[in-house]
Amino acid sequence: MMANMFAEPTWAIVELFGHNVIAGEVTSVSVAGTEMLRVDVPAVDGADAFTKFYGGGALYAITPVDEATARVAIEKFRTRPVDPWTLPDRQLPPRVIDDDEDELQF
């Protein structure tokens, strides 16, 4: 179904399970043999453009809109391309190889 509806790029507001919302230009693509929704978020108000991919199970609702409405939604929701999970004070220590062992030591 998704492949037929979004074969051509369409501006939309996409609601995801987990109370997340993203807006941008959506298309249906195949990734590793799985149909996914590609959301291309353009650069808006100084934020860089980025792309995210979502599997069908992550989708709650898709509302097709015009480009102007999508751009307003992009500014409102301020979705980030990647949430930071590693902070400088939480980085892994360097790996050390013990000469007496073949295994890596942390």
Secondary structure as the mmCIF struct_conf table of DSSP 4:
data_model
#
loop_
_struct_conf.conf_type_id
_struct_conf.id
_struct_conf.beg_label_comp_id
_struct_conf.beg_label_asym_id
_struct_conf.beg_label_seq_id
_struct_conf.end_label_comp_id
_struct_conf.end_label_asym_id
_struct_conf.end_label_seq_id
HELX_RH_AL_P HELX_RH_AL_P1 MET A 2 MET A 5
TURN_TY1_P TURN_TY1_P1 PHE A 6 PHE A 6
BEND BEND1 ALA A 7 GLU A 8
STRN STRN1 THR A 10 LEU A 16
TURN_TY1_P TURN_TY1_P2 PHE A 17 HIS A 19
STRN STRN2 ASN A 20 VAL A 31
TURN_TY1_P TURN_TY1_P3 ALA A 32 GLY A 33
STRN STRN3 THR A 34 VAL A 41
HELX_LH_PP_P HELX_LH_PP_P1 PRO A 42 ALA A 43
STRN STRN4 VAL A 44 VAL A 44
TURN_TY1_P TURN_TY1_P4 ASP A 45 GLY A 46
STRN STRN5 ALA A 47 ALA A 47
HELX_LH_PP_P HELX_LH_PP_P2 ASP A 48 ALA A 49
STRN STRN6 PHE A 50 GLY A 55
HELX_RH_3T_P HELX_RH_3T_P1 GLY A 56 ALA A 58
STRN STRN7 LEU A 59 PRO A 64
HELX_RH_AL_P HELX_RH_AL_P2 GLU A 67 PHE A 77
BEND BEND2 PRO A 81 VAL A 82
HELX_RH_3T_P HELX_RH_3T_P2 PRO A 88 ARG A 90
HELX_LH_PP_P HELX_LH_PP_P3 GLN A 91 ARG A 95
STRN STRN8 VAL A 96 ILE A 97
TURN_TY1_P TURN_TY1_P5 ASP A 99 ASP A 100
BEND BEND3 ASP A 102 GLU A 103
STRN STRN9 LEU A 104 GLN A 105
#
